[in-house]
Amino acid sequence: MTGKEEKMQRFLNVLGIFVYGICLPLSCLFMVLGERIPYGLIAAWVLFPYMEQSAMEQPRRKEAKR
């Protein structure tokens, strides 16, 4: 894995921890307390694996061209 791929993977890992480890539990807590359902966050949780895969493909394609 190249340096750019490692940096991107590290960033996506931290972003995943933030989304799934912080935002998800807080949103569930707020929903239990009576707030609206966060449709934007639900879409982000569903689409995050696809965004991650797409983001990792770009450095891999650039490296393959070399």
MODELLER restraints for C-alpha pairs under 7 A, 6 or more apart:
rsr = mdl.restraints
at = mdl.atoms
rsr.add(forms.Gaussian(group=physical.xy_distance, feature=features.Distance(at['CA:4:A'], at['CA:59:A']), mean=6.82, stdev=0.5))
rsr.add(forms.Gaussian(group=physical.xy_distance, feature=features.Distance(at['CA:5:A'], at['CA:56:A']), mean=6.97, stdev=0.5))
rsr.add(forms.Gaussian(group=physical.xy_distance, feature=features.Distance(at['CA:5:A'], at['CA:59:A']), mean=6.05, stdev=0.5))
rsr.add(forms.Gaussian(group=physical.xy_distance, feature=features.Distance(at['CA:12:A'], at['CA:52:A']), mean=6.66, stdev=0.5))
rsr.add(forms.Gaussian(group=physical.xy_distance, feature=features.Distance(at['CA:31:A'], at['CA:37:A']), mean=6.25, stdev=0.5))
